[in-house]
Amino acid sequence: MTDTIATSSSNHDGNRCHHNPTVSCGDCRLNAICLPISLQIDDIDRVDEIIQRGRPLQKGDNLYRAGDKFQSVYAVRSGTLKAVTITNDGQEQVTGFYLPGEIIGMDGLAHNNHTNTASALETASVCEIPFSRLEELSLKIPTMQRHFFQLMSKEITSDQKLITMLSKNSADERVAALLLSISSRNHRRQLSATDFRLPMSRSDIGNYLGLTIETVSRVFGRLQKSGVLIVDKKDICIADMESLKLVAKATAAC
């Protein structure tokens, strides 16, 4: 739950974290996202005591694999991770993208083993939160327990919305919804809601949205031609936010 955005605000490309493991939760600019706002200073210090901060993950490194024993949840401190599961017919399915300040790893709660594999899409760092310690702390800090119930509820809601989107929405609606999701998540981190770099490939986007890579590329082309987006490879500028919302039909998935 730390991010050196707090100490390095001049860096371009979204004030990226330098993966500094020494910044505490209390100093972290992301703590309003991954910690309950109502926590007192003493409570934040108690949370900080159980956090484990390891070395940065390099692009392609796994944070955990499907089948691994569930022991911890993780707060993304910098970079972006994706979660992937293997379908019944042996196909890889991207199930989510996780940005700084977001919690990953709760797929292991139900059966004490992770059902997904989480890997870094770029250089990334995480705060590891041992779940046994978190349970102990949640009993002492009710707001912390409520916060994680809310996170679990959000995960369930997101899964339901994704299923609905994949079954009912057009390709344009799916891509627009994903871009709006990233936009709003950037805004929560006090970054630009209109100018950002996509950390995931077109292939990952297509896999997540149930589209071919060719379809994803065509949608980006249409949105750029209509003046909704300005696209330069992975760099995205939302030139007309209201039109993008109309394309998505206010679908708040992803």
ABEGO torsion letter per residue (X at the ends): XBBAAAABAABBGGGBBAGBAABBAAABAAAAAABBAABBAAAAAAAAAABBBBBBBBBGBBABBBGBBBABBBBBABEBBBBBBBBAAGBBBBAEBBBBGBBBGAAAAAAGBBABBBBBABBBBBBBBBAAAAAAAAAABAAAAAAAAAAAAAAAAAAAAAAAAAAABBAAAAAAAAAAAAAAAAAAAGBBAABBBBABBAAAAAAAAGBBAAAAAAAAAAAAAAGABBBBEABBBBABAAAAAAAAGGBBBX
